[in-house]
Amino acid sequence: MGTPDFAAPTLSEIAARGHEVAAVYTRAPAAAGRGMALRPSPVHRLAESLGLPVLTPKTLRSEEAGAIFREHHAELAVVVAYGMILPKPILDAPRHGCLNLHASLLPRWRGAAPIQRAIMAGDKETGVAVMKMDEGLDTGPVAMVERVAIGPDMTAGELHDRLARLGGDLMGRALAALSHGTLDFAPQGADGVTYASKIANEEALIDWSKPAQVVHDRVRGLSPFPGAFFLADLGKGAERVKVLRTALAEGAAEPGTLVGSGGVVACRDGAVRLLQVQRAGRGIVSAEEFLRGARLRPGARLA
């Protein structure tokens, strides 16, 4: 049971290890692209390529959905970023319950956006955890964990890809342990609980009045999606410019002011250097190329 790119390596690992997959549950195809054509999820496409049956129910709360789920006679459900709440009848249906792969070191960053929140908070470490699901929000007991260091310039996209690969391997090992009766669970501790709420649109606007480290962490935590951005007048009024990469830099001025000619922007404490940016409807370019084309000079203000 999974939907986005993050879940695909786990399905690949399960199939490669020879487990019998009774069914793959994923979100229904969604409209995407300029033509708004319906596009199957990454897990949907992978499942079809593997010849596996795919189900895309709109809800799991109906009696019909529960009956269909029970008809699979599954020993276990593996859940990775599925995007739908599993009611108790679904959780209880498989003999071994439902195992979830979560991208954090539980109980830190329970919830929807653990990868982005970890980086935005300046965490130095995160990981993936295999948890037995209960009715709470990522509150179930944990069986296995793999830890990953978060580099000072690592983006959410880079961390996502690393955790996705590591998570697939971890779930594969968890299933092997389960089959040998050696998969043990421990309850999560009560200390250190944090919640990774969904990223709100207003969070993507860069606040230059924050310290440089906070701005840098916000940029990399939202890169590549949804992307932190600033507003600047590039000749046709305020335009949104997405920032994909920054680096900490030296500089002092009113927050939001371009300092020198190298794309350095002053923050409340220190400065950041713009490295990669993207204007609406255009490709990603270096900050130097962007500044030349935008004709932004030292002393210009970014909102």
Secondary structure per residue as TSV (DSSP state, phi and psi in degrees):
chain	resnum	aa	ss	phi	psi
A	1	M	-	360.0	108.4
A	2	G	B	-168.8	167.2
A	3	T	-	-133.2	-57.7
A	4	P	S	-85.0	-176.8
A	5	D	G	-53.2	-36.6
A	6	F	G	-59.0	-31.2
A	7	A	G	-84.5	-19.0
A	8	A	H	-62.1	-43.7
A	9	P	H	-59.1	-31.7
A	10	T	H	-68.3	-43.0
A	11	L	H	-62.2	-41.8
A	12	S	H	-59.6	-43.2
A	13	E	H	-65.3	-42.8
A	14	I	H	-61.0	-45.7
A	15	A	H	-65.3	-41.7
A	16	A	H	-65.1	-29.2
A	17	R	T	-84.1	1.4
A	18	G	T	85.1	13.2
A	19	H	-	-70.7	145.5
A	20	E	-	-82.6	115.2
A	21	V	-	-95.2	109.5
A	22	A	-	-69.0	-36.1
A	23	A	-	-166.7	155.6
A	24	V	E	-116.6	123.0
A	25	Y	E	-101.8	133.2
A	26	T	-	-150.5	168.4
A	27	R	-	-70.3	151.6
A	28	A	-	-64.8	152.1
A	29	P	-	-52.3	138.5
A	30	A	E	-117.0	150.4
A	31	A	E	-67.2	133.5
A	32	A	E	-153.0	159.9
A	33	G	T	80.6	176.6
A	34	R	T	-63.5	-36.4
A	35	G	T	-83.3	-4.6
A	36	M	T	54.1	37.8
A	37	A	E	-75.6	150.4
A	38	L	E	-70.0	128.9
A	39	R	E	-122.0	121.4
A	40	P	-	-63.5	152.9
A	41	S	-	-68.5	161.6
A	42	P	H	-55.4	-40.1
A	43	V	H	-67.5	-39.1
A	44	H	H	-58.5	-48.9
A	45	R	H	-63.6	-41.3
A	46	L	H	-65.3	-43.9
A	47	A	H	-59.9	-42.8
A	48	E	H	-64.4	-37.6
A	49	S	H	-66.4	-25.3
A	50	L	T	-91.8	-0.1
A	51	G	T	73.8	28.0
A	52	L	-	-98.8	144.7
A	53	P	-	-68.8	136.9
A	54	V	E	-118.4	134.1
A	55	L	E	-122.4	139.3
A	56	T	-	-130.7	60.9
A	57	P	-	-67.1	148.2
A	58	K	S	-77.4	-23.6
A	59	T	-	-149.9	155.3
A	60	L	S	-111.5	6.0
A	61	R	-	-89.4	-12.1
A	62	S	S	-80.3	158.6
A	63	E	H	-63.1	-36.8
A	64	E	H	-63.8	-44.4
A	65	A	H	-62.2	-41.2
A	66	G	H	-64.7	-40.7
A	67	A	H	-65.1	-42.4
A	68	I	H	-62.6	-41.8
A	69	F	H	-62.6	-43.1
A	70	R	H	-67.0	-28.6
A	71	E	H	-66.2	-16.5
A	72	H	T	-70.9	-21.9
A	73	H	-	52.4	41.2
A	74	A	-	-73.9	140.5
A	75	E	S	-76.7	-26.5
A	76	L	-	-156.9	146.0
A	77	A	E	-112.3	131.6
A	78	V	E	-105.4	123.1
A	79	V	E	-119.5	125.1
A	80	V	B	-139.0	106.8
A	81	A	S	49.2	48.4
A	82	Y	-	-69.7	-41.9
A	83	G	-	93.5	8.1
A	84	M	S	-133.6	146.3
A	85	I	-	-75.8	134.8
A	86	L	-	-96.6	113.5
A	87	P	-	-70.9	166.6
A	88	K	H	-57.1	-41.7
A	89	P	H	-58.4	-33.3
A	90	I	H	-73.4	-45.1
A	91	L	H	-58.7	-35.4
A	92	D	H	-88.9	-9.8
A	93	A	S	-67.6	-50.0
A	94	P	S	-69.0	146.9
A	95	R	T	-59.4	-37.7
A	96	H	T	-101.1	11.8
A	97	G	-	78.9	-155.1
A	98	C	E	-123.0	124.5
A	99	L	E	-99.3	132.9
A	100	N	E	-115.2	136.4
A	101	L	E	-97.9	117.3
A	102	H	E	-118.6	137.6
A	103	A	S	-89.4	59.5
A	104	S	S	-163.2	174.1
A	105	L	S	-95.7	84.3
A	106	L	T	-56.3	141.5
A	107	P	T	-89.5	8.2
A	108	R	T	-74.4	135.1
A	109	W	T	60.5	56.2
A	110	R	E	-71.2	147.4
A	111	G	E	117.1	-161.1
A	112	A	S	-79.8	-30.6
A	113	A	-	-130.2	58.6
A	114	P	H	-67.1	-33.4
A	115	I	H	-68.7	-49.3
A	116	Q	H	-63.3	-43.7
A	117	R	H	-65.7	-37.0
A	118	A	H	-61.8	-44.6
A	119	I	H	-71.3	-42.8
A	120	M	H	-61.4	-28.9
A	121	A	T	-84.5	-4.5
A	122	G	T	78.6	20.3
A	123	D	-	-61.0	143.7
A	124	K	S	-93.7	-10.4
A	125	E	E	-150.4	147.3
A	126	T	E	-149.8	-156.8
A	127	G	E	170.7	-164.9
A	128	V	E	-127.3	148.0
A	129	A	E	-134.4	142.1
A	130	V	E	-100.2	120.4
A	131	M	E	-128.3	143.4
A	132	K	E	-85.7	124.1
A	133	M	-	-75.4	142.1
A	134	D	-	-126.6	-165.3
A	135	E	S	-80.2	-8.0
A	136	G	S	-82.3	175.3
A	137	L	S	-86.1	95.2
A	138	D	S	56.3	40.8
A	139	T	-	-105.2	-2.6
A	140	G	S	-70.6	167.6
A	141	P	-	-67.7	148.8
A	142	V	E	-106.8	138.8
A	143	A	E	-103.9	-47.0
A	144	M	E	-140.1	148.1
A	145	V	E	-140.8	142.6
A	146	E	E	-124.6	132.0
A	147	R	E	-100.1	147.9
A	148	V	E	-137.4	133.1
A	149	A	E	-75.8	141.5
A	150	I	-	-101.7	111.1
A	151	G	-	-65.4	157.3
A	152	P	T	-64.2	-20.0
A	153	D	T	-118.9	8.8
A	154	M	-	-66.4	135.9
A	155	T	-	-94.0	165.9
A	156	A	H	-61.8	-36.3
A	157	G	H	-63.7	-42.0
A	158	E	H	-67.3	-41.8
A	159	L	H	-67.7	-40.4
A	160	H	H	-53.8	-50.1
A	161	D	H	-65.0	-39.4
A	162	R	H	-67.7	-43.5
A	163	L	H	-68.8	-33.9
A	164	A	H	-62.2	-45.6
A	165	R	H	-65.6	-46.6
A	166	L	H	-63.9	-38.1
A	167	G	H	-65.5	-38.8
A	168	G	H	-61.0	-43.9
A	169	D	H	-65.3	-41.1
A	170	L	H	-63.6	-43.7
A	171	M	H	-65.4	-37.2
A	172	G	H	-60.0	-42.9
A	173	R	H	-68.0	-34.5
A	174	A	H	-65.0	-41.6
A	175	L	H	-66.1	-36.2
A	176	A	H	-64.5	-42.8
A	177	A	H	-64.5	-39.6
A	178	L	H	-61.9	-42.1
A	179	S	H	-65.7	-23.9
A	180	H	T	-97.9	4.4
A	181	G	T	72.2	23.3
A	182	T	-	-116.8	14.6
A	183	L	-	-89.5	107.6
A	184	D	-	-106.2	146.3
A	185	F	-	-116.7	145.8
A	186	A	B	-128.3	137.5
A	187	P	-	-63.9	148.7
A	188	Q	-	-69.3	146.3
A	189	G	-	-72.6	160.1
A	190	A	S	-83.7	-16.9
A	191	D	T	-90.8	149.5
A	192	G	T	79.6	16.9
A	193	V	-	-74.3	126.5
A	194	T	-	-135.0	159.7
A	195	Y	E	-120.7	130.3
A	196	A	E	-97.9	81.2
A	197	S	-	-67.2	157.0
A	198	K	-	-56.7	143.1
A	199	I	-	-69.8	123.9
A	200	A	-	-87.1	148.9
A	201	N	G	-56.3	-39.6
A	202	E	G	-68.7	-17.1
A	203	E	G	-72.0	-18.6
A	204	A	G	-78.3	-18.6
A	205	L	B	-73.1	121.9
A	206	I	-	-68.9	131.8
A	207	D	-	-104.5	98.9
A	208	W	T	-67.4	-12.6
A	209	S	T	-78.7	-3.2
A	210	K	S	-84.4	160.0
A	211	P	-	-58.7	153.0
A	212	A	H	-57.0	-40.1
A	213	Q	H	-62.9	-39.3
A	214	V	H	-65.3	-42.4
A	215	V	H	-63.4	-45.1
A	216	H	H	-60.6	-44.0
A	217	D	H	-67.0	-34.9
A	218	R	H	-65.3	-43.1
A	219	V	H	-62.7	-50.2
A	220	R	H	-72.6	-27.9
A	221	G	H	-71.4	-22.3
A	222	L	T	-107.3	10.7
A	223	S	T	-103.3	128.4
A	224	P	T	-93.3	-11.2
A	225	F	T	-134.1	136.7
A	226	P	T	-78.4	-11.7
A	227	G	-	92.6	120.1
A	228	A	E	-69.4	151.5
A	229	F	E	-146.5	161.2
A	230	F	E	-126.6	169.1
A	231	L	E	-113.1	138.4
A	232	A	E	-149.7	148.8
A	233	D	E	-85.6	109.1
A	234	L	S	-106.3	22.7
A	235	G	S	113.7	-15.6
A	236	K	S	-129.9	35.1
A	237	G	S	88.8	-175.9
A	238	A	E	-62.9	129.5
A	239	E	E	-128.0	141.9
A	240	R	E	-82.6	131.8
A	241	V	E	-125.5	119.5
A	242	K	E	-81.0	139.8
A	243	V	E	-112.2	120.2
A	244	L	E	-98.5	-29.9
A	245	R	E	-145.9	142.7
A	246	T	E	-138.3	171.5
A	247	A	E	-141.0	149.2
A	248	L	E	-66.1	142.1
A	249	A	E	-144.4	171.6
A	250	E	-	-95.5	143.1
A	251	G	-	159.4	149.0
A	252	A	-	-144.3	129.0
A	253	A	S	-174.1	-176.3
A	254	E	S	-60.2	131.7
A	255	P	T	-50.7	133.7
A	256	G	T	93.5	0.0
A	257	T	B	-90.4	134.4
A	258	L	E	-71.1	125.8
A	259	V	E	-110.2	116.2
A	260	G	T	72.5	-165.6
A	261	S	T	-109.1	7.3
A	262	G	T	-101.2	17.7
A	263	G	T	79.6	21.4
A	264	V	E	-85.4	131.6
A	265	V	E	-119.0	127.7
A	266	A	E	-71.8	141.6
A	267	C	-	-118.5	-175.3
A	268	R	S	-63.7	-38.9
A	269	D	S	-128.6	102.1
A	270	G	S	83.3	-156.4
A	271	A	E	-154.8	165.5
A	272	V	E	-125.1	149.7
A	273	R	E	-102.6	125.1
A	274	L	E	-70.1	132.9
A	275	L	E	-115.1	-45.5
A	276	Q	E	-134.6	133.0
A	277	V	E	-138.2	169.3
A	278	Q	E	-151.3	121.0
A	279	R	E	-81.9	156.7
A	280	A	T	-57.1	129.7
A	281	G	T	76.9	8.6
A	282	R	S	-125.7	172.4
A	283	G	-	-82.3	171.1
A	284	I	E	-76.4	132.8
A	285	V	E	-133.8	165.5
A	286	S	E	-69.7	156.3
A	287	A	H	-61.8	-36.9
A	288	E	H	-60.7	-45.2
A	289	E	H	-64.2	-42.0
A	290	F	H	-62.0	-46.1
A	291	L	H	-65.4	-35.4
A	292	R	H	-64.7	-46.3
A	293	G	H	-70.6	-34.0
A	294	A	H	-83.1	-13.1
A	295	R	T	57.6	40.3
A	296	L	-	-88.6	127.4
A	297	R	-	-106.7	159.3
A	298	P	T	-51.2	136.9
A	299	G	T	98.0	-13.4
A	300	A	-	-66.1	150.4
A	301	R	B	-108.3	135.0
A	302	L	-	-107.2	133.8
A	303	A	-	-96.7	360.0
